[in-house]
Amino acid sequence: MPQLADGRIVPPWTYRPGPDVSVLPPSGLVTAQEIARGAAAAGCAAAQSGATEIDILLAVSRWLAGQGVADVWTITNVGVGPNAHTCFPTQGPSDRAMAEEDLAMIDVHPITADGFWSDCTRCAIVGRAAAARQSLVDLTALYHAVMNTARSGMPAQDLFGEMHDRMSAEGFTLLDTLENIGHSLTPGAAYLHDFIDAGNDTPMWGAWAVEPFAERDGAAVKVEDLFWFGRDGCVMI
């Protein structure tokens, strides 16, 4: 944390929830999200046939510890097989093991030493699992297509509508328990500006986690990254 001459410690990011928000995301947030992506990748590497959800959690935890991360703002979610359809913070990782043809969903939430919160989800697939592989490819493609058109200050419900319409057109069914595709994220607070859902008209400024979670052909898949809705446009962090 920065420290002023008189000894006061101040946050590295003064949150400004409107059009005067910074053009680019704070460097601390960029670093935090790099750590989150690395942790998700470590979980994917551990997601091999026979590995349990707890094994994957431990791989994520070891990687985070190696990056100096000592805390997370909610649990690391790991869902294997049927548990990927209900991957949610109320359902912690279990001893369910991956089959020879399977999918693991891994959602990580690190807090860095300087107080930045991050959020990233990746899916790991073992074996042929044709439906899961194609669904993940297609969801990822439509995700980036929609986010390439996202606009700073747009109402959260508009982004939801655009993503949901595209998902429905490609045969996906939204699985999220709270019927959203993401949420706001600031240091010390997730959900400060609620969720990206059909009823939230909050203008999107600052950091938002965008995470469509959907099923198609029996396969549950999810993609999640952080986006900075800055003064001049929306960029992936």
C-alpha positions as CSV (number, residue, x, y, z in Angstrom):
1,M,0.0,0.0,0.0
2,P,1.3,3.6,-0.7
3,Q,2.2,5.5,2.4
4,L,1.9,9.3,2.7
5,A,4.6,11.5,4.3
6,D,2.6,11.9,7.5
7,G,2.4,8.1,7.9
8,R,-1.1,7.5,6.6
9,I,-1.5,4.4,4.5
10,V,-3.9,4.9,1.5
11,P,-5.2,2.4,-1.1
12,P,-3.5,2.2,-4.4
13,W,-6.8,2.5,-6.2
14,T,-9.2,5.3,-5.4
15,Y,-12.5,3.8,-6.6
16,R,-14.5,6.2,-8.9
17,P,-17.7,4.5,-10.1
18,G,-18.5,6.8,-13.0
19,P,-17.2,8.3,-16.3
20,D,-14.2,9.9,-14.5
21,V,-12.8,6.4,-13.9
22,S,-9.2,5.9,-15.1
23,V,-8.6,5.0,-18.8
24,L,-6.6,1.9,-17.9
25,P,-7.0,-0.5,-15.0
26,P,-4.7,0.0,-12.0
27,S,-1.4,-1.9,-12.3
28,G,-2.2,-3.8,-9.0
29,L,-5.4,-5.1,-10.5
30,V,-3.6,-6.2,-13.7
31,T,-1.1,-8.1,-11.5
32,A,-3.9,-9.6,-9.4
33,Q,-5.6,-10.9,-12.6
34,E,-2.4,-12.3,-13.9
35,I,-2.1,-14.3,-10.7
36,A,-5.7,-15.5,-11.0
37,R,-5.1,-16.7,-14.5
38,G,-1.9,-18.5,-13.4
39,A,-3.7,-20.2,-10.6
40,A,-6.5,-21.4,-12.9
41,A,-3.9,-22.7,-15.2
42,A,-2.2,-24.6,-12.4
43,G,-5.6,-26.1,-11.5
44,C,-6.1,-27.2,-15.1
45,A,-2.7,-28.8,-15.2
46,A,-3.6,-30.8,-12.1
47,A,-6.9,-31.9,-13.6
48,Q,-6.0,-35.3,-14.9
49,S,-7.8,-38.6,-14.8
50,G,-8.0,-39.8,-11.2
51,A,-7.4,-36.4,-9.7
52,T,-10.0,-35.3,-7.1
53,E,-11.6,-31.9,-6.7
54,I,-9.5,-31.5,-3.6
55,D,-6.3,-32.4,-5.4
56,I,-7.1,-29.6,-7.9
57,L,-7.8,-27.2,-5.1
58,L,-4.5,-28.0,-3.5
59,A,-2.6,-27.4,-6.8
60,V,-4.3,-24.0,-7.0
61,S,-3.5,-23.2,-3.4
62,R,0.2,-24.1,-3.8
63,W,0.5,-21.9,-6.8
64,L,-1.1,-19.0,-5.1
65,A,1.1,-19.4,-2.1
66,G,4.1,-19.4,-4.4
67,Q,2.9,-16.0,-5.7
68,G,2.7,-14.6,-2.1
69,V,-1.1,-14.8,-2.0
70,A,-2.3,-15.6,1.5
71,D,-6.1,-15.1,1.1
72,V,-9.0,-15.5,-1.2
73,W,-12.2,-13.5,-1.1
74,T,-14.4,-16.6,-1.6
75,I,-13.6,-20.3,-1.9
76,T,-11.8,-21.8,-4.9
77,N,-14.6,-23.6,-6.7
78,V,-13.8,-26.9,-8.3
79,G,-16.5,-28.9,-10.0
80,V,-15.8,-32.2,-11.7
81,G,-18.2,-34.1,-13.9
82,P,-21.8,-33.6,-12.7
83,N,-20.5,-31.2,-10.0
84,A,-19.5,-28.8,-12.9
85,H,-23.2,-28.2,-13.4
86,T,-23.6,-26.7,-9.9
87,C,-20.2,-25.2,-9.3
88,F,-21.0,-22.6,-6.7
89,P,-19.4,-21.2,-3.5
90,T,-21.9,-23.1,-1.3
91,Q,-20.5,-26.4,-2.7
92,G,-16.9,-26.8,-1.8
93,P,-14.5,-29.1,-3.5
94,S,-15.0,-32.8,-2.7
95,D,-13.2,-36.1,-3.1
96,R,-14.9,-36.7,-6.5
97,A,-12.3,-37.9,-9.0
98,M,-12.0,-37.1,-12.6
99,A,-12.9,-39.9,-15.0
100,E,-10.9,-40.8,-18.1
101,E,-13.2,-38.6,-20.2
102,D,-14.3,-35.7,-18.1
103,L,-14.4,-31.9,-17.4
104,A,-13.3,-29.9,-14.4
105,M,-14.4,-26.3,-13.8
106,I,-12.0,-24.2,-11.7
107,D,-12.9,-20.7,-10.4
108,V,-10.3,-18.8,-8.4
109,H,-10.5,-15.6,-6.3
110,P,-7.1,-14.4,-5.1
111,I,-6.5,-11.3,-2.9
112,T,-3.0,-9.9,-3.5
113,A,-0.8,-8.5,-0.7
114,D,-1.6,-5.0,-1.7
115,G,-5.4,-5.6,-1.5
116,F,-6.5,-6.2,-5.0
117,W,-9.2,-8.8,-5.7
118,S,-9.3,-10.9,-8.9
119,D,-11.5,-13.6,-10.4
120,C,-10.9,-16.2,-13.2
121,T,-12.5,-19.4,-14.3
122,R,-11.1,-22.0,-16.7
123,C,-12.3,-25.5,-17.7
124,A,-10.0,-28.5,-18.1
125,I,-11.1,-31.4,-20.3
126,V,-9.5,-34.9,-20.3
127,G,-10.2,-37.6,-22.9
128,R,-12.3,-37.1,-26.0
129,A,-15.4,-35.5,-24.3
130,A,-16.5,-34.2,-27.7
131,A,-19.6,-32.3,-26.4
132,A,-17.6,-30.6,-23.7
133,R,-14.8,-29.6,-26.0
134,Q,-17.0,-28.2,-28.7
135,S,-19.2,-26.4,-26.2
136,L,-16.2,-24.8,-24.6
137,V,-14.8,-23.7,-27.9
138,D,-18.2,-22.2,-29.0
139,L,-18.9,-20.5,-25.6
140,T,-15.4,-18.9,-25.6
141,A,-15.8,-17.6,-29.2
142,L,-19.2,-16.0,-28.5
143,Y,-17.9,-14.6,-25.2
144,H,-15.2,-12.7,-27.0
145,A,-17.4,-11.7,-29.8
146,V,-19.9,-10.1,-27.4
147,M,-17.2,-8.5,-25.2
148,N,-15.6,-7.0,-28.3
149,T,-18.7,-4.8,-28.6
150,A,-19.1,-4.0,-24.9
151,R,-19.2,-0.3,-24.1
152,S,-18.2,1.6,-21.0
153,G,-21.2,2.9,-19.1
154,M,-23.6,0.5,-20.7
155,P,-26.3,-0.8,-18.4
156,A,-25.4,-4.2,-17.0
157,Q,-28.7,-5.6,-18.1
158,D,-27.8,-4.7,-21.8
159,L,-24.7,-6.7,-21.6
160,F,-26.6,-9.6,-20.1
161,G,-29.2,-9.4,-22.8
162,E,-26.6,-9.4,-25.6
163,M,-24.7,-12.4,-24.1
164,H,-27.9,-14.3,-23.2
165,D,-29.4,-13.8,-26.7
166,R,-26.2,-15.1,-28.4
167,M,-26.0,-18.0,-26.0
168,S,-29.6,-19.0,-26.7
169,A,-29.1,-18.7,-30.4
170,E,-26.2,-21.2,-30.2
171,G,-28.1,-23.7,-28.1
172,F,-26.8,-22.8,-24.6
173,T,-28.9,-22.8,-21.5
174,L,-27.8,-20.5,-18.6
175,L,-26.9,-22.5,-15.5
176,D,-26.1,-19.8,-13.0
177,T,-28.1,-20.3,-9.8
178,L,-28.7,-16.5,-9.6
179,E,-29.4,-16.1,-13.3
180,N,-26.5,-13.8,-14.1
181,I,-23.4,-13.7,-16.2
182,G,-21.1,-11.9,-13.8
183,H,-20.7,-9.1,-11.2
184,S,-18.8,-6.0,-10.3
185,L,-15.5,-6.3,-8.5
186,T,-13.6,-3.7,-6.5
187,P,-10.8,-4.0,-3.8
188,G,-12.6,-5.3,-0.8
189,A,-16.0,-5.8,-2.4
190,A,-17.5,-8.1,-4.9
191,Y,-21.1,-7.4,-6.0
192,L,-20.9,-3.7,-4.9
193,H,-22.9,-2.8,-8.0
194,D,-24.7,-6.2,-8.1
195,F,-24.9,-8.7,-10.9
196,I,-24.9,-8.6,-14.7
197,D,-28.5,-9.8,-15.0
198,A,-31.8,-8.9,-16.6
199,G,-32.8,-6.5,-13.9
200,N,-29.6,-4.4,-13.2
201,D,-29.6,-1.1,-15.0
202,T,-26.3,0.1,-13.3
203,P,-23.9,1.7,-15.7
204,M,-20.8,-0.4,-16.0
205,W,-17.6,1.4,-15.0
206,G,-14.5,0.0,-13.5
207,A,-13.8,-3.7,-13.0
208,W,-16.5,-6.3,-13.8
209,A,-16.1,-10.1,-13.8
210,V,-17.9,-11.5,-16.9
211,E,-18.6,-15.2,-16.5
212,P,-21.3,-16.9,-18.6
213,F,-22.0,-20.4,-17.2
214,A,-24.0,-22.6,-19.5
215,E,-24.9,-26.1,-20.6
216,R,-25.2,-27.6,-24.1
217,D,-25.6,-31.2,-25.1
218,G,-25.2,-32.3,-21.5
219,A,-21.9,-30.4,-21.0
220,A,-21.5,-27.6,-18.5
221,V,-18.9,-25.0,-19.4
222,K,-17.9,-21.6,-18.2
223,V,-15.5,-18.8,-19.2
224,E,-14.5,-15.9,-16.9
225,D,-12.1,-13.0,-17.1
226,L,-12.1,-9.4,-15.7
227,F,-12.9,-6.4,-17.9
228,W,-12.1,-2.8,-17.2
229,F,-14.9,-0.5,-18.3
230,G,-12.7,2.6,-18.5
231,R,-13.1,6.2,-19.6
232,D,-12.3,5.4,-23.2
233,G,-13.5,1.9,-23.7
234,C,-13.8,-1.7,-22.4
235,V,-10.6,-3.8,-22.2
236,M,-9.9,-7.3,-20.9
237,I,-7.6,-7.1,-17.9
